[in-house]
Amino acid sequence: GVAPKGVGVQVPPSAPCSGALAPKRLVPAKVSAFMLTTLIYIVHIFVSFFLIIVVLLQSGKSGDIAAAFGGQGSQTAFGPRGAATILTKATTWCAIIFMLTSITLSIAASHKTGPKSVLTDYKSTPAAPAKPGNSPAPKK
């Protein structure tokens, strides 16, 4: 039946959508995937530069020449653990974001191209089997 004019019809979410009731995609799937990948590239590049700057701004711990040859005395191998400054926290978060964007971009690249091998285009010819009785005699 048809609903009377002016009465709204509520379609349950479990109903299959087709025809006039199907939701329209504003952006095609390929374009949205491209835009997302581009956004991840931009974030990755900015985080890379920020990570470089933050690491270069930090001061070294025990940076004298005696530390290179074990002249720190009874301290641990990497020096005493100091309080975490804002630069060390920024370095940690930048490194985490850098690793996540790197993994995401590598997964996206592998999905786009598919698994590849160096030997995909290599055409091998099967080797002829050895004939019995023609083996060289062992040397004594």
N, C-alpha and C positions, 0 to 999 in steps of 0.2 A: 503494500500500500504506500500511498503518498501522504506525507504529513500535511495537515492543513496549512494554508499560507500564513506566515508570521510565526509559526511554531518552529523553533530550532530543533534540529536532530543532532543528538549527541552520539558520536561514533566511539565505541570502546577502543582503547589502545591496542587490544589484541586483534582487532579486525584487520584483515589484509587491506593495504592501501593500493588502489589502482585507479586509473582513469582520472576523473576530476578531483577525487579526494586525496590523490597522492601528493605529498609535499614536494614543492619545487626546490631544487638546489640552487642557491644563489651563485655559488662558485663551483665550477666543475672540480672533480676530485683531483685531476692532474695539476690544475692550477693551485689548489690549496696545498698539495704535497710540495710543489715547487716553492711556494711562499714560505712554508714551514722550514724547508731545508735552507732556504736563503736566510731566514731569521736565525737559525742555528749557526750558520756560517758567520753571520755578523757578530753574534754573541761570542762565538769561539775566537774570532780575531781580536775583539776588544778585551776579552779575558786574557788572551795571550800577551798582549802588550801591557796590560795592567799587572800581570804576574811578573813579567820581566822588570818593570819599574819597581814593584814592591820588593822583589828579591835584591835588586841592586841598591835600594835604599837602606837595607838592614846592615847593621854593623857586624863584623865578624867576631866570633868568640875566640879569644886567645889567639890572635892572628900573628903573633911574633914568630921568629924563626925557631925558637926553642920548642915551640909546640909541635913543629913538624917532626922533631926527633924524639918526642916523648918527654919533653922537659916540663910537664905539667905537675909533677910531683905525685901526690896521692889522689888527685882528682880522677874522675872517670875518663873513659877514652874520648868522649866528645865534649868534655867540659861540664861544669855544674849546670844543672837545670835551673834557669832563672824564671821569673814571672813572665807569663805570656803577654806581650805587648799587643797593641792594635795592629802592628805590622805583621807579627807572626800569625795572628788570627786571620788577617786579610790574605796572607800567603796560603794558609790552610784552605780557606774557602775558595780562593782562586784556583788552587790545584784541584780541588774536588770538582768544581764546575768545568775546568779544562778537561779533566778525564772523562766526565760524563758527556760533554759535547763531542769529544774525540770518539768515544765508543758509539754514540748516536750517529755521527757522520759516517763512520766506517760501516755500520749496519745498513744505513740508507744507501751507501754506495754499493754494497754487495747485493742488496735487493734490486737495485736498478739494473746492474749488469748481469747478475746471476753468477753462479760459480764458474770460474775459468781455470784452465790449466794451460801450462806451456805446451803440452803435448796434444792439444785438441785438434790442431790442423796437421799433425804429423801422421803420415800414412806409412805404416810399417809393412814390410813384406815378410811373410813367415819364412823362417830359415828352413832349409831342407834337412831332414833328419839324416844322421850319420848312417852309412851302410855298415852292417855287421861284417866283421872280418877284415876291414880295411884300416884297423887301428894300428898305429905305429908300434913296433916291437919295443919293449922296455929295454933301456940301456943297462948294461952290467958294469 
